[in-house]
Amino acid sequence: MVELLITVAIVAILAAIALPNFREMNVRSTTSTIANDLVAALSLARTEAVKRGIDAEVIAPSGNWSSGWEVRVDSARDGNFAAADSLLRSYVALQGGYSVTSAGLGTGAQSDRYVFNGYGAIKNGTGTGGNLNICRPSELHNDSQSRRITVSAAGVATTRRDVTGSPAPACP
């Protein structure tokens, strides 16, 4: 009986040590997954714009990236991405307190969309790129462990850890 109690005590101590590390690993993994999904959406829009020779966009339809985003093409070539066949991919809202903030850069930039032209660059009149911050839940806030995506004027999206100094709004 004493041996069983000692074994249970050792397991409890090890679990108490491992649980915070497991939670942090899970939060980092989720943050990276969200960043990877956004980069994949940006890459899909850019690729489709070049492949089809038309404009394509990644947009937060509700104006809030945390509520989900979509990849659309201007299939009618009229500057309107609302045609029935324009939706390529849709991403669901973020769960668990994660959020995304965004800031477009340059004249005409909007923080809720990135539009690519047929050459794969950010379309003239829609800015010169921008930044998206992927924020951890507020109770686990850590700017150095959050993710930042930078979209250049050439349309290239890069990601890095740490949102300190990002032009996008700060993480809550």
C-alpha positions as CSV (number, residue, x, y, z in Angstrom):
1,M,0.0,0.0,0.0
2,V,2.9,2.4,0.8
3,E,4.5,1.6,-2.6
4,L,1.2,2.5,-4.3
5,L,0.9,5.8,-2.5
6,I,4.5,6.7,-3.4
7,T,3.9,5.8,-7.0
8,V,0.7,8.0,-7.1
9,A,2.6,10.9,-5.4
10,I,5.4,10.6,-8.0
11,V,2.8,10.6,-10.9
12,A,1.0,13.6,-9.4
13,I,4.3,15.6,-9.1
14,L,5.3,14.7,-12.7
15,A,1.8,15.7,-14.0
16,A,2.0,19.0,-12.1
17,I,5.4,19.7,-13.8
18,A,4.3,18.6,-17.3
19,L,0.9,20.3,-17.5
20,P,2.0,23.9,-17.9
21,N,4.6,22.9,-20.5
22,F,2.0,21.0,-22.4
23,R,-0.4,23.9,-22.4
24,E,2.3,26.3,-23.7
25,M,3.2,23.8,-26.4
26,N,-0.5,23.6,-27.4
27,V,-0.9,27.4,-27.5
28,R,2.3,27.8,-29.6
29,S,1.1,25.1,-32.0
30,T,-2.3,26.6,-32.4
31,T,-0.8,30.1,-33.0
32,S,1.5,28.6,-35.7
33,T,-1.4,26.7,-37.3
34,I,-3.4,29.9,-37.6
35,A,-0.4,31.7,-39.1
36,N,0.1,28.9,-41.6
37,D,-3.5,29.0,-42.6
38,L,-3.3,32.7,-43.3
39,V,-0.1,32.3,-45.3
40,A,-1.7,29.5,-47.2
41,A,-4.7,31.7,-48.0
42,L,-2.5,34.5,-49.2
43,S,-0.4,32.2,-51.3
44,L,-3.6,30.6,-52.8
45,A,-4.9,34.0,-53.8
46,R,-1.6,35.1,-55.3
47,T,-1.2,31.9,-57.2
48,E,-4.7,32.0,-58.6
49,A,-4.3,35.6,-59.6
50,V,-1.2,34.7,-61.6
51,K,-2.6,31.5,-63.0
52,R,-5.9,33.0,-64.1
53,G,-4.5,36.5,-65.0
54,I,-7.2,38.2,-62.9
55,D,-7.4,39.9,-59.5
56,A,-7.8,37.7,-56.4
57,E,-8.2,38.7,-52.8
58,V,-8.1,37.4,-49.2
59,I,-10.8,39.1,-47.3
60,A,-12.3,39.1,-43.8
61,P,-16.0,39.4,-44.9
62,S,-17.2,40.6,-41.6
63,G,-14.3,43.1,-41.3
64,N,-12.8,41.0,-38.5
65,W,-10.1,38.4,-39.3
66,S,-10.9,36.5,-36.2
67,S,-14.4,35.8,-37.6
68,G,-12.9,33.9,-40.5
69,W,-11.6,34.8,-44.0
70,E,-12.2,33.9,-47.6
71,V,-10.1,33.6,-50.8
72,R,-12.0,35.0,-53.8
73,V,-11.3,35.8,-57.5
74,D,-12.7,38.5,-59.7
75,S,-14.2,36.0,-62.2
76,A,-16.2,38.7,-64.0
77,R,-13.2,41.0,-64.2
78,D,-15.3,43.9,-63.0
79,G,-13.6,44.7,-59.7
80,N,-16.4,42.9,-57.8
81,F,-15.6,39.7,-56.0
82,A,-19.2,38.8,-55.4
83,A,-20.0,36.6,-58.4
84,A,-21.3,33.1,-57.5
85,D,-18.2,31.4,-58.8
86,S,-15.7,33.8,-57.1
87,L,-15.3,31.9,-53.8
88,L,-12.3,29.6,-53.8
89,R,-11.8,28.8,-50.1
90,S,-13.4,29.8,-46.8
91,Y,-11.8,29.6,-43.4
92,V,-13.8,29.4,-40.2
93,A,-13.8,31.7,-37.2
94,L,-11.0,31.4,-34.6
95,Q,-11.9,29.7,-31.3
96,G,-10.4,29.7,-27.8
97,G,-9.6,33.4,-27.5
98,Y,-7.2,33.6,-30.4
99,S,-7.4,36.7,-32.6
100,V,-6.0,38.4,-35.7
101,T,-5.3,42.1,-36.1
102,S,-4.3,43.7,-39.4
103,A,-3.0,46.9,-40.9
104,G,-2.7,47.6,-44.6
105,L,0.1,49.8,-45.8
106,G,0.2,52.5,-48.4
107,T,-2.5,54.6,-50.2
108,G,-5.8,52.9,-50.6
109,A,-4.9,50.0,-48.2
110,Q,-7.7,48.4,-46.2
111,S,-7.1,46.3,-43.1
112,D,-9.8,43.7,-44.0
113,R,-8.4,42.6,-47.4
114,Y,-5.3,41.9,-49.5
115,V,-5.9,42.1,-53.3
116,F,-3.4,40.6,-55.8
117,N,-3.2,41.5,-59.4
118,G,-2.5,39.1,-62.3
119,Y,1.2,39.4,-61.8
120,G,1.0,38.3,-58.1
121,A,1.7,41.7,-56.6
122,I,-0.5,43.8,-54.4
123,K,-2.9,45.6,-56.8
124,N,-2.3,49.3,-57.3
125,G,-4.8,51.4,-55.4
126,T,-5.2,48.7,-52.7
127,G,-2.1,49.6,-50.8
128,T,1.5,48.3,-50.8
129,G,1.2,45.3,-48.5
130,G,0.5,45.0,-44.8
131,N,0.8,43.1,-41.6
132,L,-1.3,40.6,-39.7
133,N,-0.7,39.8,-36.1
134,I,-1.9,36.4,-34.8
135,C,-2.6,36.9,-31.1
136,R,-2.7,34.4,-28.3
137,P,-5.6,34.3,-25.8
138,S,-5.5,37.3,-23.5
139,E,-4.8,35.2,-20.4
140,L,-1.7,33.8,-22.1
141,H,-0.7,37.1,-23.8
142,N,2.9,37.1,-24.9
143,D,4.0,39.3,-27.8
144,S,7.3,37.5,-28.3
145,Q,5.4,34.2,-28.8
146,S,2.6,35.6,-31.0
147,R,3.0,35.5,-34.8
148,R,3.3,38.2,-37.4
149,I,2.7,37.9,-41.1
150,T,4.2,40.6,-43.4
151,V,2.8,40.9,-47.0
152,S,5.2,42.8,-49.3
153,A,4.2,45.0,-52.2
154,A,5.4,42.1,-54.5
155,G,2.7,39.9,-52.8
156,V,5.1,37.7,-50.9
157,A,3.9,36.7,-47.4
158,T,6.4,35.9,-44.7
159,T,5.9,35.0,-41.1
160,R,7.9,35.3,-37.9
161,R,7.5,34.9,-34.2
162,D,7.2,38.2,-32.2
163,V,4.7,41.0,-33.0
164,T,6.7,43.7,-31.2
165,G,6.8,46.8,-33.3
166,S,4.3,45.6,-35.9
167,P,2.2,48.2,-37.7
168,A,-0.9,46.1,-37.1
169,P,-2.9,46.8,-33.9
170,A,-1.3,45.4,-30.8
171,C,-2.6,42.1,-29.4
172,P,-5.2,42.4,-26.7
